[in-house]
Amino acid sequence: MRLIYIKLTLMALFFASSYPLGRYVAHFEAPSVVVFIRLFAGFLALVAIAHHCGQLKMKITLQKFLRLSFLSLSGFCFHNYLIFKALGHAQANVGAVINGAIPIIVTVLDFLLFGRRLSGLAVFGVVLAFVGTAVVVSHGSFRDFLNGQIGYGEIMFLVAAFGWSAFTIGSRELFQSISPLTVMTYAALVALLLLLPAVLLNTETLIAIVSDPKALLLISVQGVLSVSFGFVWFNEGVKRIGVANASVYLNLVPVFGVILSAIMLSEIPDRPLLLGGAMVVIALLIVTRTQAAR
């Protein structure tokens, strides 16, 4: 049982590593190519794992294809592209904290779209997360936040968070009828096909990355760790200890994101980031626990 907690901790670490990686390769100025290479490496690992588990085959109907396409667009394409695009304009630690609020966005969308009730404590958590995110986005200047004076990268981080929130909500029904591993494998394949035209328009960047062994290795390894192992271990955690307990480990993503950015990129977090980040993490703990108790 102890092994699953180690896997879930590593899962959060793998997810968090996306932010310093994106910042490191931002100079290539072609996020679509980086996302494609990263996803391709992760896809190959997913295929191998799905085949090993006997979960590779799936009967594709038009309805399933449309749902897979939605997941591919909202999660792998929209979310990932904007994240890596934003990392060319904003610090990695800022992105890690902003996107750490995704579970809060999912909770709010559940309330608005499906009428899922929120307890008073959950509402407090949502408000706390909003304030914390505002502190991070505005770098501590609420006047700039209220006046709409937010950085380009910060805006893209916020929009990207809604992309993965849509993926989370849109995947629920499929995950109930089909193995999550199978769904993710096919969704990754569809995403690769959707990203291919953008990659073909940036062949020079593709050649530049492939010709850079260090960059290619980092992108590929991070893709395998986050896209495949991170996802597989999270779902293993859901089966072993329940979705509520497994989801708690997602709260480590912004924490690890800030730590990795400091170690790998020398991004020293300022006071607004530490304050806002702490508020977001506390809010995540409140909301995930109160929602799980319902």
N, C-alpha and C positions, 0 to 999 in steps of 0.2 A: 504493500500500500504506500510505503514511503516513497517509492520510485515515481509514482504518479505526481507527487508534489514537486519533485525535482524536475520532471518533464514540463509541468505547467509553469514553473519558474523560468526554465529555459525558453519555453514558448514566448513568454512576455519579453525576454531578452532578444529573441530572434525578431519579433515584431518591431521592437524598439530600434533595432539596428538599421532599419530602413532609412531613418532620418539622417544620421551621420553619413551613410552611404550616398544618399541622394545629394547631400551637400558636397561630398567629396568629388562626385562625377558631374557636378553642375556645369563645369567649364566646357563640357562637350556641347552644351546648348541644344540638345535634342532629346528631351525627356521621353518621347515616344519610342526611340531606339533603346534607351536604357530600360524602360518598362518592358519592351518586347523581349530583350535578352534575358532579363531577370525572370519574366514569366515563362519563357521557353525552358529555362533550366528547371524551374519549379514544376512545370508541366511534365517534363521527362521523369522527374522523381515521383510525381503523382501517379503516372502511368505504371511505373514499376511497382509502387506500393499497392495500387488498386489491383493489378494483375496478381500479385502475390496473395492478396486477400480474397481473390475471386470476385471482385466488385468492379470489374472493368466494363462488362457488357451492360448496355442499357438500350431498350427499345425506344427509338426516337419517334415521337409523334409531332405534329405541327404545334400543338399546344405546349409540349415540353420544350421544343426548340425555341419558341417565342419566350418562354420563361427563362430558359438558359441564356438567351440573347440579352434579356433585361439584366440578369445578374452580371453577365460579361460587361455590358455597357456601364452599368452603375458602379460596379465594384472594381473589376480589373482595369477597365479602360478609363472611365471618368475619374474615379477616386485616385488611382495610382498615377495617372498622367498629371493631374493637378498637384498632387503631393510633390512629385519630382520636378515639376515646373516651378512650384512655389519655393522649393529649396534652392533655386537659383537667385532668389530675391530676399529670403528671410533665413534666420538662423534655424538650425535643426532642432534645438531645444524648444524653441517656440512652437514649431510644428508638432512636436511630440506631445506637448501639453494641450494644445488646441484639439488635436485629434483624439486625445485621451477622453474628451467629453462625448464621444460618439454614443456610448450607452445612454447618456442623458438625452441626446437628441432622439434616439429610438424610443425612449420612454415618453417623450413629449408627442412624437408622431403617433404612437399607439393611442394616446389620450385623444388627440385631435381627429384621427382618422377612424379609430375603432371604438372610441368611447371607453377605453380601459381606465378604470377609476384609479385615482392617486390618493394616497393617504396624506394627511397634513405634513407628516415628516418627509414624505417623498417630494411634496411641493417645495418644502424648505430646501431640500437637496438640489432640486432643479434650479431654484433661484440662486442658491450658493454657487452652483456650477456656472450659471450665466454671469454672475458678478466676477468670479474667478477668471473665466475666459476673457471677459472684457478688460480685466486688469492686464492680462498677458498680451492681448491684441493691441491695446492702446499703450503698452509699456508704462502703465501707471498714470497716464493722463486721460482722465475721464472726459475732459473738455474736448480733446481731439476725437475721442470715441463718439461722443454725442454729436459732434460736428461732421462725422463721417470721414475724418482724416486718419484713415487706416492704411497701412502699407499694402502694396500690391501682393506681396507674398502672403501676408496674414489673411487677406481676403480669400485668396485661393485655398489656403488651409481650411478656412471656414466652409467654403463651398464643397471642398473635397469631403469633409466630414459628413455632409448630407448625402453624398454619393454612397459611402459605405453604409450609412444608416438605411438607405433604400435597399441596398443589397441584403442587409440583415433581415429586414421585414419581408422582402420578396422571396427569400430562400426558405422561409419557415415551412410553407406548404409542401415544397419539393422535398425538404429534409424529412418530412413525416412519412412520405411514401417511397422515397428512394434513398439509398445510402448517401450520406453527406459526402463521403469520399468520391463516389461516382459522380455526383452532381458537380463537385469542385473540379474534377478532372475534365469533364466535358465543357464546363463553363470556361475553364482556362483555354481549352482548344478553340472555342468560338471566339474568345477574346483575342487570341493570336491571329486568327483570320481577320478580325476587325482592325487590328493594329497594323497588319501587313502593308496596306497601301501607304500609310504614313512612314513606315520604315523604308519602303522603296523610294520615297521622295527624299530620303536622307541617307543615301548610300555612302556618301563621303564620311559621315559621322559613324555609320556602321563599320566601315573599313577601319576608321581611326580607333574605335574601341576594340575591335577584334585584333588590331595590330599592337594594342597595349596589353601585354599579358597580365599586369597587375590589376588594371581596371576590369578586364574581362573576368579574371578569377574572382575578384571581390563581388561583382554583380551576380555572377553565376552562383557562387556559394551562398550569398545572401538570399538569392531566389529560392534555392533548394531548402535552406533552413526555415525561411518564413512562409513561403507559399505552400510547401509540402509538409515538412516535419512540424512546424508550428501549428498548422491546421489539424493535422492528424492527432497530435498530442492533446490539443484542446478538446477534440471530440472524444478521445479516449478518457479524458478527465470527466467529461459530461456523463459518460456511461458509468464510470467508476465511483464518482463522488457526487454526481448531480450537477445540473446546470448552474444552480446558484453558487455552490462552492467553487466550481471551476471558473465561473465568471469573475470571481473575486480577484483572481490572478491577473486578469486584464488590467486591473488598476495599477499594476506594476509597470505597465508600458510607458506612461509618461515619466515615471521615476527613473526607469532604466534609460529612457531617451535622453533625459537631462544629464545623467551620469556618463553615458557613452559619448555624448557631444562634448562634454568637458574633457574626457580622456583622449578622444580621437581627433577632435577639432580645436581643442583649447578654447571652447566657448564657455566662458565663465558666466553662470546665471546671475542676473542682477536681482535686486530686491523685488521689483514687480513680478518677475517670472517665478521666484521662489514663493512669494505670497499667493499669487494667482494659481500656481501649480498646486500648492498645498490645499487651497480651497476646492479645486477641481477634484483632487484625489479624495478628500473628505466627503465631498458631495457624491462621488461615485460609490463610496462605501455605504453611505446612507441610502441612496436610491436602490442599489442592487440588493441590499439586505431587506429593505422594507417591501420591495416588489416581490422578493422571493418568499416573504412571509405571508403574502396574500393568498 
